[in-house]
Amino acid sequence: MRDQAPNSGHSHSTPPNQAADSYDPVPDNSRTEFQYDQPEAHAGYQRSDGEVVIPPLGLETHLGLSQPLQLVGNSNGAPTVQRIRSLDQIDGSTAQLFGMSSESDPWLLRHCRYDEYGMRSLHRTHFRHVGGVPVERLVPVHFLVTDNDLLAPAKEATRIRGPGGPDMARAELDAMVAPEHGRRLLSLFLTFVFPAMPVISRSQLGISPSGPVSSLSHIPVHLLAAIYTSALPFVVHDPVLCVSAAYEEQLSARLLRMVYDLLAEEIHTPKLSVLQASLLYLQQMPTGTQRSVSDSPFVWSFLGSVVAQATSLGLHLEPRPWGIPAWEKRLRRRLWWAVYLEDKWRSLLMGRPPFIHHEDFDVSELDGNDFVVDGNQAATLNPASDYQRETIFIHATQLACVVEKMHQTFYTLKASQKLSGDFRASINAARPIRTQLQNWYSSLPDSLHLNSRPDANAHLNYGRVEGTADLQLSYLVLEMFLYRAILRPLASSPQPPPISEDKDPSPMSSPWFLEDLTFDGHGFDQLPASNFLELGEAAEATLNAAEKCAAILVNFVGTLLPRDFGSFWHPRTRICFAAVSNFVTLLLVQSPTAKHAWKSKYMLDIWSRTLRSQHRSHEGLMNLGLVRVNMLQMGGLEKNFVLQPHVADVLRQAQVEAELPT
């Protein structure tokens, strides 16, 4: 029998072992720099025995009343408690959220008479009240529960696969992947993918450290196929799968096709499993010629569909006070933050307006309770390795909050128009974001910090947390995007006066940036003081700091090991490598002096060699960055860019030196 996991309040203000009945919807102002205040929460109170108590029905205080009005007769025939019932597991029905301005007013629906499970049926229309009624600063939450057969014509209209129901689809999947192999793939998924994408519920599937899943029949076909596809890159770690002839190169493509076809039909009646499969579909690394090109517009459109699914399912609302099972609360919270993470990173890396805005959700930040397995709370988070595996996603979501802040500050249309020509304003705007990045890095456990040099036996360190390198690179890339924004005004500014003589401009024999650079979060140079007087001095200091940031990135990628590349990487990370190629090229093209041009030219050469060397370990991850750096230099930078004379001279001299016999 499974125990209900303890439900905590907001993660930023509630210890991991605090019960949900202390849930405080009032925003807490005592948060770290990289955390955001949450919008208003919504209603519901849960007792320690699992019952959700329905407080007296009341009206809000917007009429100027100091206390909500008590309506006479509100308890006539109404249950005194609301019992736990899943929103996601109502057979033959689908629940979608009534928003604040939907055609069915939630402030009207709260007056309905609901049964002990929060249901009210009117003909074939059903309303689900998730628990509680509005009080001050809380809003009512209701779902429309629709019989799936009413939506059958819509599903038929977008069906891609031939006739046949779920049984035929499962038989087809079992023919591609035998169930005994499927269980092995699920185990690989939990080891390599789940720490970075915890989008399934181990409690729901009956998975625990001591008891892996024994049957796959209760996992929807679209989700199971997506899990298989996500685990295929790691079959080398399974002694049976790695030698099985069944896993030919085309299996992943066939599974992905099945996932997409099933999603096109199931999207009309979405459950959490549809969103889970959609998120995993987004995590597939491009193959073949697609490795060398940017993501097509389909990826951004598909992400928009994922965000739409999430909001239709009400994932943007804090579920901890609701009358639903504990595993479902935890899963909903993790799924929301997985969607948020995708939206913020892809918005920044693809240069698109985000789909998610901070004022439209109130899900608090994740904590350790969001990774509890029912019936196994004591064992799940005790081992240090298990804790680190599961907190890496928490740190990733916190970093995504910084991504949102950076995008809002520098990379929206209005922000770019305002700051791209104002160096002083850009410096001042960057300072709080730099503080957020430093605070985020300081909050990491030592095991996730950057190391100055890899250990000689690092390939034998099997205790390393999967996804560490991906998280570290993400942090460094955000530092790079900060300098990329700050450097924009310098392109059109008058050249700053030289700080030193350029008598010996060639640093080719002295790779300064490969020496004395430590991989820690405080190794980056400080930004100029906010009251700087001389633009030239501030610009020089900023440019030196940007060059150092790029050098740290080049160093970091150069020290990645095969084990790092064998871990899970988000597909969007390949855009990060392309962004680094552009940034290093920018430093060279925009160099204000010959000295800076020599530094940047040498760094660009090292970066090109690093990509050519490292791409053998993970072509899908590195190819786009390699193509970008080669494309920009094809035929010579002087033919592709309008260069200042001293930059062109440096390139010509470097070409002459490269042709000299060694």
C-alpha positions as CSV (number, residue, x, y, z in Angstrom):
1,M,0.0,0.0,0.0
2,R,1.3,3.4,-0.9
3,D,1.5,6.2,1.6
4,Q,0.6,9.7,0.7
5,A,3.6,11.9,0.4
6,P,3.8,14.9,2.6
7,N,2.6,18.1,0.8
8,S,4.6,21.1,1.4
9,G,3.8,24.8,0.9
10,H,5.7,27.1,-1.4
11,S,9.1,25.8,-1.9
12,H,10.8,29.1,-1.2
13,S,9.3,29.4,2.3
14,T,8.5,25.9,3.5
15,P,10.9,23.3,4.8
16,P,10.8,20.0,2.9
17,N,9.0,18.2,5.8
18,Q,6.3,20.8,6.4
19,A,2.7,19.6,5.8
20,A,0.4,21.1,3.2
21,D,-2.1,22.4,5.7
22,S,0.3,25.2,6.3
23,Y,0.2,26.3,2.7
24,D,0.5,30.1,2.6
25,P,-0.7,31.8,-0.6
26,V,0.7,35.2,0.4
27,P,3.9,35.8,-1.6
28,D,7.1,35.6,0.4
29,N,9.5,38.5,-0.1
30,S,12.5,36.7,1.5
31,R,13.8,35.0,-1.6
32,T,17.1,34.7,-3.3
33,E,18.0,36.9,-6.2
34,F,17.2,34.4,-8.9
35,Q,13.7,33.7,-7.6
36,Y,10.6,35.5,-8.5
37,D,7.6,36.5,-6.5
38,Q,4.6,34.3,-7.3
39,P,1.3,35.7,-8.4
40,E,-1.8,35.2,-6.4
41,A,-2.6,31.6,-5.5
42,H,-6.0,29.9,-5.4
43,A,-8.2,28.1,-3.0
44,G,-8.1,24.9,-1.0
45,Y,-7.2,23.6,2.4
46,Q,-6.0,20.0,3.0
47,R,-5.9,18.2,6.4
48,S,-3.2,15.9,7.4
49,D,-5.5,12.9,6.9
50,G,-5.8,13.7,3.2
51,E,-9.3,15.2,3.3
52,V,-9.7,18.6,1.5
53,V,-11.9,20.8,3.8
54,I,-14.4,23.1,2.1
55,P,-14.5,26.4,4.1
56,P,-17.8,28.4,4.2
57,L,-18.8,29.9,1.0
58,G,-18.0,33.6,0.9
59,L,-17.7,36.6,-1.3
60,E,-14.5,38.6,-1.9
61,T,-13.7,41.7,-0.1
62,H,-13.7,44.0,-3.1
63,L,-17.0,45.5,-1.9
64,G,-15.0,47.1,0.9
65,L,-16.0,44.6,3.5
66,S,-13.4,43.7,6.1
67,Q,-14.5,40.1,6.1
68,P,-16.1,37.9,3.4
69,L,-19.9,37.8,3.5
70,Q,-21.3,34.5,4.9
71,L,-24.2,33.2,2.7
72,V,-27.2,31.8,4.6
73,G,-27.9,28.1,3.9
74,N,-24.7,27.4,2.2
75,S,-24.3,24.1,4.2
76,N,-27.8,22.8,3.2
77,G,-27.0,19.5,1.6
78,A,-23.4,20.3,1.0
79,P,-20.6,17.9,2.1
80,T,-18.4,19.1,4.9
81,V,-15.2,17.7,3.3
82,Q,-14.1,17.0,-0.2
83,R,-12.4,13.7,-0.9
84,I,-9.3,13.0,-3.0
85,R,-10.0,12.2,-6.6
86,S,-7.7,12.4,-9.6
87,L,-8.3,14.9,-12.3
88,D,-6.3,12.9,-14.8
89,Q,-7.8,9.4,-14.3
90,I,-11.5,10.0,-14.9
91,D,-12.3,7.1,-17.2
92,G,-13.7,8.2,-20.6
93,S,-13.5,11.9,-19.9
94,T,-11.2,14.8,-20.2
95,A,-10.8,17.8,-17.9
96,Q,-9.9,21.2,-19.2
97,L,-9.6,24.4,-17.1
98,F,-12.2,27.2,-16.9
99,G,-10.0,30.3,-16.9
100,M,-10.7,33.5,-15.2
101,S,-12.6,35.0,-18.2
102,S,-14.0,31.8,-19.7
103,E,-17.6,31.6,-20.8
104,S,-18.4,29.7,-17.5
105,D,-17.5,32.2,-14.8
106,P,-15.6,30.5,-12.0
107,W,-17.1,33.0,-9.6
108,L,-20.5,31.6,-10.6
109,L,-19.5,28.0,-10.6
110,R,-18.3,28.2,-7.0
111,H,-21.9,28.5,-5.9
112,C,-22.8,25.1,-7.4
113,R,-23.7,22.2,-5.2
114,Y,-20.9,19.7,-5.6
115,D,-20.7,16.1,-4.3
116,E,-18.0,14.8,-2.0
117,Y,-15.6,14.5,-4.9
118,G,-16.1,18.0,-6.1
119,M,-18.3,17.0,-9.1
120,R,-21.5,18.6,-10.4
121,S,-23.2,17.0,-13.5
122,L,-25.6,18.9,-15.7
123,H,-26.8,16.5,-18.5
124,R,-23.5,15.4,-20.2
125,T,-21.6,18.4,-18.9
126,H,-19.7,18.0,-15.7
127,F,-18.0,20.6,-13.5
128,R,-15.1,19.6,-11.3
129,H,-14.3,21.8,-8.3
130,V,-10.7,21.1,-7.1
131,G,-11.3,22.0,-3.5
132,G,-12.1,25.1,-1.3
133,V,-13.8,28.3,-2.2
134,P,-12.3,31.8,-2.7
135,V,-11.2,33.8,0.3
136,E,-9.0,36.9,0.2
137,R,-6.2,36.7,-2.4
138,L,-7.4,33.3,-3.7
139,V,-9.4,32.5,-6.8
140,P,-11.7,29.6,-7.6
141,V,-10.5,26.8,-9.8
142,H,-12.9,24.6,-11.8
143,F,-12.5,22.2,-14.7
144,L,-14.9,21.2,-17.5
145,V,-15.1,17.4,-17.6
146,T,-16.2,16.3,-21.1
147,D,-17.1,12.8,-22.2
148,N,-14.6,11.7,-24.8
149,D,-17.2,10.3,-27.2
150,L,-18.5,13.8,-27.7
151,L,-15.0,14.7,-29.1
152,A,-14.7,11.6,-31.3
153,P,-15.5,13.5,-34.6
154,A,-12.7,16.0,-33.9
155,K,-10.3,13.2,-33.2
156,E,-11.2,11.5,-36.4
157,A,-10.7,14.6,-38.3
158,T,-7.0,14.8,-37.4
159,R,-6.3,11.1,-37.3
160,I,-3.2,10.2,-39.3
161,R,-3.0,6.5,-38.6
162,G,-5.3,4.1,-40.2
163,P,-8.4,2.6,-38.5
164,G,-7.7,0.8,-35.2
165,G,-7.9,1.7,-31.6
166,P,-5.4,1.7,-28.7
167,D,-5.1,-2.1,-28.8
168,M,-3.8,-2.1,-32.4
169,A,-1.4,0.7,-31.6
170,R,0.0,-1.2,-28.6
171,A,0.4,-4.4,-30.7
172,E,2.3,-2.4,-33.3
173,L,4.6,-1.0,-30.6
174,D,5.1,-4.4,-29.0
175,A,6.1,-5.7,-32.5
176,M,8.8,-2.9,-32.7
177,V,10.0,-3.3,-29.1
178,A,9.3,-6.5,-27.2
179,P,8.0,-5.8,-23.7
180,E,11.0,-7.4,-22.0
181,H,13.2,-5.0,-23.9
182,G,10.8,-2.2,-23.2
183,R,11.3,-2.6,-19.5
184,R,15.0,-2.3,-20.0
185,L,14.5,0.9,-22.0
186,L,12.3,2.3,-19.2
187,S,15.1,1.5,-16.7
188,L,17.6,3.4,-19.0
189,F,15.2,6.3,-19.2
190,L,15.0,6.6,-15.4
191,T,18.8,6.5,-15.2
192,F,19.8,8.9,-18.0
193,V,16.8,11.0,-19.0
194,F,14.6,11.3,-15.9
195,P,17.1,13.5,-13.8
196,A,17.0,16.2,-16.5
197,M,13.4,15.6,-17.6
198,P,11.4,14.2,-14.7
199,V,8.2,14.1,-16.7
200,I,6.8,10.8,-15.5
201,S,5.4,9.8,-12.1
202,R,7.2,6.8,-10.6
203,S,4.5,6.6,-8.0
204,Q,1.8,6.4,-10.6
205,L,3.7,3.7,-12.5
206,G,4.6,1.7,-9.4
207,I,8.3,2.3,-9.7
208,S,10.6,2.4,-6.7
209,P,14.3,1.8,-6.2
210,S,13.6,-1.7,-4.9
211,G,10.8,-2.6,-7.3
212,P,11.0,-1.5,-11.0
213,V,7.9,-1.6,-13.1
214,S,6.7,-5.1,-14.0
215,S,4.1,-4.3,-16.5
216,L,3.9,-1.7,-19.3
217,S,0.3,-2.3,-20.2
218,H,-1.0,0.6,-18.1
219,I,1.3,3.2,-19.8
220,P,-0.4,4.9,-22.7
221,V,1.1,3.9,-26.1
222,H,2.0,7.5,-27.1
223,L,3.9,8.0,-23.8
224,L,5.6,4.6,-23.9
225,A,6.8,5.1,-27.4
226,A,8.2,8.5,-26.4
227,I,10.0,6.9,-23.4
228,Y,11.5,4.2,-25.7
229,T,12.7,6.8,-28.1
230,S,14.3,9.0,-25.4
231,A,16.1,5.9,-24.0
232,L,17.5,4.5,-27.3
233,P,20.7,6.7,-27.3
234,F,21.7,4.9,-24.0
235,V,21.3,1.3,-25.0
236,V,25.1,0.9,-24.9
237,H,24.7,0.8,-21.1
238,D,22.5,-2.3,-21.2
239,P,24.2,-5.6,-21.9
240,V,21.1,-7.1,-23.7
241,L,20.0,-4.1,-25.7
242,C,23.4,-3.1,-26.9
243,V,23.8,-6.5,-28.8
244,S,20.2,-6.8,-29.9
245,A,19.7,-6.7,-33.6
246,A,16.2,-5.4,-33.1
247,Y,17.5,-1.8,-32.4
248,E,18.5,-0.9,-35.9
249,E,19.1,2.7,-36.9
250,Q,15.6,3.3,-38.2
251,L,13.8,2.3,-34.9
252,S,14.0,5.7,-33.4
253,A,12.5,7.3,-36.5
254,R,9.6,4.8,-36.5
255,L,8.9,5.4,-32.8
256,L,8.9,9.1,-33.3
257,R,6.5,8.8,-36.2
258,M,4.2,6.8,-34.0
259,V,4.4,9.3,-31.2
260,Y,3.5,12.2,-33.5
261,D,0.7,10.3,-35.2
262,L,-0.9,9.4,-31.9
263,L,-0.5,12.9,-30.5
264,A,-2.4,14.4,-33.5
265,E,-5.4,12.3,-32.5
266,E,-5.1,12.5,-28.7
267,I,-4.6,16.2,-28.5
268,H,-8.4,16.7,-28.6
269,T,-8.7,14.8,-25.3
270,P,-5.4,15.5,-23.6
271,K,-4.4,13.8,-20.4
272,L,-1.1,14.4,-18.7
273,S,0.4,11.6,-20.7
274,V,-0.2,13.6,-23.9
275,L,1.8,16.5,-22.5
276,Q,4.5,14.1,-21.2
277,A,4.9,12.5,-24.6
278,S,4.9,16.0,-26.3
279,L,7.8,17.1,-24.0
280,L,9.8,14.0,-24.7
281,Y,9.1,14.5,-28.5
282,L,10.8,17.9,-28.2
283,Q,13.9,16.3,-26.7
284,Q,14.9,14.2,-29.7
285,M,18.3,15.2,-31.1
286,P,18.3,15.8,-34.9
287,T,19.8,13.1,-37.1
288,G,21.4,13.0,-40.6
289,T,21.5,16.2,-42.5
290,Q,19.2,17.9,-39.8
291,R,22.2,18.0,-37.5
292,S,23.8,20.8,-39.5
293,V,20.8,23.1,-39.9
294,S,18.8,25.2,-37.5
295,D,15.5,24.0,-36.1
296,S,12.7,24.4,-38.5
297,P,9.7,26.6,-37.6
298,F,7.9,23.4,-36.7
299,V,9.8,23.2,-33.4
300,W,8.6,26.6,-32.2
301,S,5.1,25.9,-33.4
302,F,5.1,22.5,-31.6
303,L,6.4,24.2,-28.4
304,G,3.4,26.6,-28.7
305,S,1.1,23.6,-28.8
306,V,2.8,22.1,-25.7
307,V,2.3,25.4,-23.8
308,A,-1.3,25.4,-24.9
309,Q,-1.8,21.8,-23.7
310,A,-0.3,22.7,-20.3
311,T,-2.6,25.7,-19.7
312,S,-5.6,23.8,-20.9
313,L,-4.8,21.2,-18.2
314,G,-4.3,23.9,-15.7
315,L,-0.7,23.1,-15.0
316,H,0.1,26.8,-14.6
317,L,-1.9,26.8,-11.3
318,E,-0.4,25.7,-8.0
319,P,-2.0,22.3,-7.3
320,R,-0.7,21.7,-3.8
321,P,-4.0,22.8,-2.1
322,W,-6.2,20.7,-4.4
323,G,-8.2,17.6,-3.7
324,I,-6.1,15.3,-6.0
325,P,-3.6,12.5,-5.2
326,A,-0.2,13.5,-4.0
327,W,1.6,11.9,-6.9
328,E,-0.6,14.0,-9.3
329,K,0.3,17.2,-7.6
330,R,4.0,16.5,-7.8
331,L,3.8,15.4,-11.4
332,R,1.8,18.5,-12.4
333,R,4.3,20.8,-10.8
334,R,7.3,19.1,-12.4
335,L,5.5,19.2,-15.8
336,W,4.8,22.9,-15.5
337,W,8.4,23.7,-14.8
338,A,9.6,21.4,-17.6
339,V,7.3,23.4,-20.0
340,Y,8.6,26.7,-18.5
341,L,12.2,25.6,-19.0
342,E,11.6,24.8,-22.6
343,D,9.8,28.0,-23.3
344,K,12.4,30.3,-21.7
345,W,15.5,28.6,-23.2
346,R,14.1,28.2,-26.7
347,S,12.7,31.8,-26.7
348,L,16.2,33.1,-25.9
349,L,18.1,30.8,-28.3
350,M,15.7,31.2,-31.2
351,G,15.0,34.9,-30.7
352,R,11.3,34.5,-30.3
353,P,8.8,36.2,-27.9
354,P,8.0,33.7,-25.1
355,F,4.7,31.9,-24.8
356,I,4.7,32.0,-21.0
357,H,4.4,35.3,-19.0
358,H,5.2,35.5,-15.3
359,E,1.8,37.1,-14.4
360,D,-0.1,34.1,-15.8
361,F,1.1,31.3,-13.4
362,D,1.6,30.8,-9.7
363,V,3.3,27.4,-9.4
364,S,6.0,27.8,-6.7
365,E,9.5,26.7,-7.3
366,L,10.3,23.0,-6.9
367,D,11.7,21.4,-3.8
368,G,12.7,17.9,-2.6
369,N,9.1,17.0,-1.9
370,D,8.3,17.1,-5.6
371,F,10.5,14.1,-6.2
372,V,9.2,11.8,-3.4
373,V,8.0,8.3,-4.4
374,D,4.8,7.2,-2.6
375,G,5.5,4.5,0.0
376,N,9.2,5.1,-0.2
377,Q,9.7,8.6,1.1
378,A,12.5,7.7,3.6
379,A,14.6,5.9,1.0
380,T,14.2,8.1,-2.0
381,L,16.2,11.1,-1.1
382,N,18.6,9.7,1.5
383,P,21.5,8.7,-0.7
384,A,23.5,11.7,-1.8
385,S,23.6,10.5,-5.4
386,D,19.8,10.2,-5.6
387,Y,19.4,13.7,-4.1
388,Q,21.9,15.2,-6.6
389,R,20.2,13.4,-9.5
390,E,16.9,14.9,-8.7
391,T,18.0,18.4,-7.6
392,I,19.8,19.0,-11.0
393,F,16.3,19.7,-12.5
394,I,15.5,22.1,-9.7
395,H,18.7,24.0,-10.4
396,A,17.9,24.0,-14.1
397,T,14.5,25.5,-13.5
398,Q,16.0,28.2,-11.2
399,L,18.5,29.1,-14.0
400,A,15.5,29.3,-16.4
401,C,14.1,32.1,-14.2
402,V,17.4,34.0,-14.9
403,V,16.9,33.3,-18.6
404,E,13.5,34.9,-18.4
405,K,14.9,38.0,-16.7
406,M,17.7,38.3,-19.2
407,H,15.3,38.0,-22.2
408,Q,13.0,40.6,-20.7
409,T,15.9,43.0,-19.9
410,F,17.8,42.8,-23.2
411,Y,16.3,40.7,-25.9
412,T,12.7,41.7,-26.3
413,L,12.0,44.1,-29.2
414,K,11.4,47.1,-27.0
415,A,14.4,46.3,-24.8
416,S,16.7,45.9,-27.8
417,Q,15.5,49.2,-29.2
418,K,16.1,50.9,-25.9
419,L,19.4,49.4,-24.9
420,S,21.3,48.5,-28.1
421,G,22.6,52.0,-28.5
422,D,23.1,52.9,-24.8
423,F,26.2,51.4,-23.3
424,R,25.8,53.0,-19.8
425,A,22.2,51.8,-19.5
426,S,23.2,48.3,-20.7
427,I,25.9,48.1,-18.0
428,N,23.4,49.1,-15.3
429,A,20.8,46.7,-16.6
430,A,23.3,43.9,-16.6
431,R,24.4,44.3,-13.1
432,P,21.4,42.7,-11.3
433,I,21.4,39.8,-13.8
434,R,25.0,39.2,-13.1
435,T,24.2,39.1,-9.4
436,Q,21.4,36.6,-10.0
437,L,23.8,34.4,-12.0
438,Q,26.4,34.5,-9.2
439,N,23.8,33.8,-6.6
440,W,22.5,30.8,-8.6
441,Y,26.0,29.5,-9.0
442,S,26.8,29.9,-5.3
443,S,23.7,27.9,-4.5
444,L,24.9,24.8,-6.3
445,P,26.3,21.9,-4.4
446,D,30.1,21.4,-4.9
447,S,29.4,18.4,-7.1
448,L,27.9,20.7,-9.7
449,H,30.5,23.4,-9.7
450,L,32.9,23.8,-12.6
451,N,36.3,22.3,-12.2
452,S,39.6,23.9,-13.3
453,R,40.9,20.7,-14.8
454,P,39.3,17.3,-15.3
455,D,40.7,14.5,-13.2
456,A,42.9,12.0,-15.1
457,N,40.5,9.2,-14.1
458,A,37.3,11.1,-14.6
459,H,36.1,8.5,-17.1
460,L,36.0,6.1,-14.2
461,N,33.8,8.4,-12.0
462,Y,30.5,6.6,-12.4
463,G,29.0,8.6,-9.5
464,R,28.8,11.8,-11.6
465,V,25.3,13.1,-12.0
466,E,23.9,12.8,-15.5
467,G,23.3,16.1,-17.1
468,T,25.9,18.0,-15.2
469,A,27.8,19.2,-18.2
470,D,24.6,20.4,-19.9
471,L,23.7,22.5,-16.8
472,Q,27.2,23.9,-16.6
473,L,27.3,24.9,-20.2
474,S,23.9,26.5,-19.9
475,Y,25.3,28.7,-17.1
476,L,28.3,29.8,-19.1
477,V,26.2,30.5,-22.2
478,L,24.0,32.9,-20.1
479,E,27.2,34.8,-19.1
480,M,28.0,35.0,-22.8
481,F,24.5,36.3,-23.7
482,L,25.0,39.0,-21.0
483,Y,28.2,40.2,-22.7
484,R,26.6,39.9,-26.1
485,A,24.0,42.4,-25.1
486,I,26.4,44.8,-23.4
487,L,28.7,44.8,-26.5
488,R,25.9,45.9,-28.8
489,P,26.3,49.7,-28.2
490,L,30.0,49.5,-28.8
491,A,29.6,48.6,-32.5
492,S,28.4,52.0,-33.3
493,S,30.3,54.0,-30.7
494,P,33.4,56.0,-31.5
495,Q,36.5,53.9,-31.1
496,P,37.8,54.2,-27.5
497,P,41.4,55.5,-27.1
498,P,43.9,52.7,-26.9
499,I,44.8,51.7,-23.4
500,S,48.3,50.3,-24.3
501,E,50.7,50.4,-27.2
502,D,50.2,47.8,-29.9
503,K,54.0,47.3,-30.5
504,D,53.8,43.5,-30.4
505,P,50.3,42.6,-31.5
506,S,50.9,38.9,-32.1
507,P,50.1,36.8,-29.0
508,M,50.2,33.5,-30.9
509,S,52.9,32.1,-28.7
510,S,51.2,33.2,-25.5
511,P,47.7,31.8,-25.2
512,W,46.8,34.0,-22.2
513,F,43.3,32.7,-22.0
514,L,44.4,29.1,-21.6
515,E,46.3,30.0,-18.4
516,D,45.1,30.8,-15.0
517,L,41.5,30.5,-15.8
518,T,39.6,28.7,-13.1
519,F,36.2,27.3,-13.7
520,D,34.2,28.9,-10.9
521,G,31.3,31.3,-10.9
522,H,33.4,34.2,-9.7
523,G,36.2,33.8,-12.3
524,F,34.5,36.3,-14.6
525,D,35.6,39.9,-14.5
526,Q,33.4,42.5,-12.8
527,L,31.4,44.9,-14.8
528,P,32.4,48.6,-14.8
529,A,31.2,50.7,-11.9
530,S,27.8,52.4,-12.5
531,N,29.4,55.8,-12.1
532,F,32.2,55.4,-14.7
533,L,33.1,58.7,-16.4
534,E,35.3,57.6,-19.3
535,L,33.5,55.5,-21.9
536,G,36.8,54.3,-23.3
537,E,38.0,52.8,-20.1
538,A,34.6,51.2,-19.3
539,A,34.4,49.8,-22.9
540,E,37.9,48.4,-22.6
541,A,37.2,46.7,-19.3
542,T,33.9,45.3,-20.7
543,L,35.6,44.0,-23.8
544,N,38.3,42.3,-21.8
545,A,35.7,40.7,-19.6
546,A,33.8,39.5,-22.7
547,E,36.9,38.0,-24.1
548,K,37.6,36.2,-20.9
549,C,34.0,34.9,-20.8
550,A,34.5,33.5,-24.4
551,A,37.8,32.0,-23.4
552,I,36.3,30.2,-20.4
553,L,33.6,28.7,-22.7
554,V,36.2,27.6,-25.2
555,N,38.2,26.0,-22.4
556,F,35.2,24.3,-20.9
557,V,34.1,22.7,-24.2
558,G,37.7,21.6,-24.8
559,T,37.8,19.7,-21.5
560,L,34.5,17.8,-22.0
561,L,35.1,14.0,-21.9
562,P,33.4,11.2,-23.8
563,R,31.5,10.5,-20.6
564,D,30.1,14.0,-20.6
565,F,28.9,13.6,-24.2
566,G,27.4,10.2,-23.3
567,S,25.0,11.9,-20.9
568,F,21.6,13.4,-21.7
569,W,21.8,16.8,-23.5
570,H,18.8,18.9,-24.3
571,P,18.6,19.3,-28.1
572,R,18.4,23.1,-27.7
573,T,21.9,23.0,-26.4
574,R,23.2,22.5,-29.9
575,I,22.1,26.1,-30.6
576,C,24.3,27.1,-27.7
577,F,27.4,25.9,-29.5
578,A,26.3,27.8,-32.6
579,A,25.8,30.9,-30.5
580,V,29.4,30.6,-29.1
581,S,30.7,30.4,-32.7
582,N,28.9,33.6,-33.5
583,F,30.1,35.3,-30.3
584,V,33.7,34.6,-30.8
585,T,33.4,35.8,-34.4
586,L,31.7,38.9,-33.2
587,L,34.6,39.7,-30.9
588,L,37.0,39.5,-33.8
589,V,34.9,41.5,-36.3
590,Q,34.2,44.2,-33.7
591,S,37.8,44.3,-32.3
592,P,38.6,48.0,-31.6
593,T,42.4,47.5,-31.8
594,A,44.9,45.1,-33.4
595,K,45.7,43.7,-30.0
596,H,42.1,42.6,-29.4
597,A,41.9,41.3,-33.0
598,W,44.9,39.0,-32.4
599,K,43.4,37.7,-29.2
600,S,40.0,37.0,-30.9
601,K,41.6,35.5,-34.0
602,Y,43.6,33.1,-31.9
603,M,40.5,32.2,-29.8
604,L,38.5,31.7,-33.0
605,D,41.1,29.3,-34.3
606,I,41.1,27.3,-31.0
607,W,37.3,27.2,-31.0
608,S,37.3,25.8,-34.6
609,R,39.8,23.1,-33.7
610,T,37.9,22.3,-30.5
611,L,34.6,21.8,-32.4
612,R,36.3,19.6,-35.1
613,S,37.8,17.5,-32.4
614,Q,34.8,17.2,-30.0
615,H,32.1,16.8,-32.6
616,R,33.3,13.2,-33.1
617,S,31.9,12.4,-29.6
618,H,28.5,13.9,-30.3
619,E,27.8,15.0,-33.9
620,G,24.2,15.8,-33.2
621,L,25.2,18.2,-30.5
622,M,28.2,19.9,-32.1
623,N,27.6,19.9,-35.9
624,L,25.5,23.1,-36.0
625,G,28.2,25.0,-34.1
626,L,30.9,23.6,-36.4
627,V,28.9,24.5,-39.5
628,R,28.3,28.0,-38.3
629,V,32.0,28.7,-37.5
630,N,33.1,27.3,-40.9
631,M,30.3,29.1,-42.8
632,L,31.3,32.5,-41.3
633,Q,34.9,32.0,-42.3
634,M,34.2,30.5,-45.7
635,G,36.2,32.4,-48.3
636,G,37.7,34.6,-45.6
637,L,36.1,36.8,-43.0
638,E,37.1,39.9,-45.0
639,K,34.8,38.8,-47.8
640,N,31.9,38.1,-45.6
641,F,32.1,41.1,-43.2
642,V,32.9,44.8,-43.4
643,L,36.1,44.9,-41.3
644,Q,38.0,47.8,-39.9
645,P,41.5,48.1,-41.4
646,H,43.4,46.9,-38.4
647,V,41.2,43.7,-38.2
648,A,41.8,43.0,-41.9
649,D,45.6,43.5,-41.4
650,V,45.6,41.0,-38.6
651,L,43.8,38.4,-40.7
652,R,46.2,38.9,-43.6
653,Q,49.2,38.6,-41.3
654,A,47.7,35.5,-39.6
655,Q,47.2,34.0,-43.1
656,V,50.9,34.6,-44.0
657,E,52.1,33.1,-40.7
658,A,49.9,30.1,-41.2
659,E,51.5,29.4,-44.7
660,L,55.1,29.6,-43.4
661,P,56.8,26.2,-43.1
662,T,57.0,24.9,-39.6
